[in-house]
Structures are given as structure tokens and as C-alpha cells.
């Protein structure tokens, strides 16, 4: 059984820096992340913590592409990068034009130009987002069910026990049309009379609950398992709604078009955010869900393959058997002086 983790270091910093527990500052941070969505929610949060007044942040290479160099006095902002420890971004105020044009651009002119490049105003194809998300939810062991509900609750997420026959269909090999079923870990229930945008936003909210660790891990005994967090209902809803808004904003959609009063209402009515909210988990959860909407994961990346040992063992045995069969076929062809193109099993 995994031990209860210590409070995340970044959360410690947020709570030590008292201004970040204030509703107004939290709201500003959400808006900052919307403005810097090319960095992703987590890196935008890190950047906001280091330079709250930043206007636009890019790496030195990206600024060079914009015809701007980094000043000697520049203050580098640390962000995280996949497959490397860190990278550095710089604010517009820490850059200067490489060539002096006849008519000097103002900062507002530069901002308008680069924002259109890095944060385009066009909306993503919502059908494509759903396609990617549905594929990845299967890999994560998350079953989606539409249900009839009253107006009070648009959705819910619950763990699935062995009594319920909820299965997910996982794509192993697209080319060969190979799918395998597995028992679902969780069920997301969405009200059936919601429109497409409403269903997406509700699903994001419920996934926010999962990836902010409001539910138990599929395999609590796993070494890297998270612990179900025992926090207030107010904090849970605050975190889940924050995740949904961050993800929605990232793709150019506005929650203003859909009645989502909880987060805005709370921030307007309360000077301080709930004390048990974890900004680190909120922004990392938003980043994970954004990746799930943008790209289809490989089955090995999902929770099912990682923690359902029977499932992963079955897949490996099938692949090994197929590999041996193809090897025998290749050997037989070689013996007859033929060659077969190599194909991964």
C-alpha cells in the first residue's frame, strides 16, 4: 500500500505566498494561463508564480524567429519540458528587436502578432477532440454512459466494482483492427439531454475529479499509486471546475456560452479559495486531459495496461505467439529461397 504523500512542494509555495490563496489572484492566474495556453496549464502556472506580470513568454529560439533577441539583463523563467529537465522562457519585456525597423513596433503590436501565431483564435474541431478523448478513455479504463437526470446534476464519476459489467474496448493494433476488452475502472455518467458542448464540459469536469485524485487509484497497492484525497466537497468541486475551465479555454472555447456558475460564483463570493485546494494537481490534471484531447495514446500508456496484470499478460502472450508464427513463416520462406517483408506482430 502506498503511503500518504507529503503535501506537494509547489502547493507549499502557493500557501506560503498568501496572495495565491486569494480568489482574485487565483482568477488572475486562470486568465494568465488562458493567455499563455501555448505553454500548457502547468508551465503557465509555474511562469505566473515566477513573473505574474509577464505579457508573453517564449523560448530564446522562438523569440529569434520573431526577430527579437534576449537582453543581457533578462530574467529567465523556468518551465518543464518532456524528456529533458527544464527549459527557459523570456517575457516580451526582456527582448529587443534584432534589426531596427523604420517604424518601431509597439509592445501591443508585437503582442497582437505573436498571439495570433501561438494562440490562434480559431476553434478546434470538437468532433476530433471527442474522437481522441474517447479512444484514450478506453485505455484509461473509463466507461462513458449517458443517463437521465434532473437539472441539478449534469454528470458524475464513480469507481466500477466487479458486480457491474462495464467493459472498455482497447485498440492494440489499428492496422490489423485488433481490439481487446477489459473491465472498466471508472464510469462517467453524463446527462443525455445535454448538447455536444455541454457533454464535453461535463466530461472534463468529471475527469477533473479523477485526475485530482478524488477517487482511489485502480491498484492502490501499486508503488506509484496515488492516494484518494480526503478533502471537502467544496474543494473537490472547485478543483474539478477549475480543470474543466482550463481545458475548455485551452481549445479556444468559452465556458461563458454554457451555464457554469460554480467557479465564477465562488470566486466572486469568497475572498479566499478553499484551503485544501491543490493548485499543483489542478494544473497537472488539466495538462493531462489536454494531451488526451490532442493526441491518441498508445495502449501501453493507459491505466488498464499498466495496472490490469491479466490484461497486459494476455496481450503480451498473443503478441509473442503471433511473433513466433511469423518467424516460422519467414524461416519456411527463406528455406524455399523467398523473402517476406518484416512486420511487427
Protein Blocks (a to p, Z undefined) as FASTA:
>chain_A
ZZdddddfklmmmmmmmmlmpfklmmmmmmmmmmmmmnojklmmmmmmmmmmbfbdcdfk
lmmmnopacdfkbccdddddehiabdcdddfklgccfbacfbdcdfklmmmmmmmmmmcf
bdcdfklmmmmmmmmmmmnopacddddddfkbmbdcddddfkbccdcdddfblmlopacd
dddfbdcdddfkbcfklmmmmmmmmmmmmmnopaccfblmbmklccdddddfklmmmmmm
mmmmmmmmmnopafklpccfklmmmmmmpmbdcfkbcfklmmmmmmmmmmmmmpccdfkl
pmklmmmmklmmmmmmmmmmmmmmmmmmmmmmmmnopacddddZZ
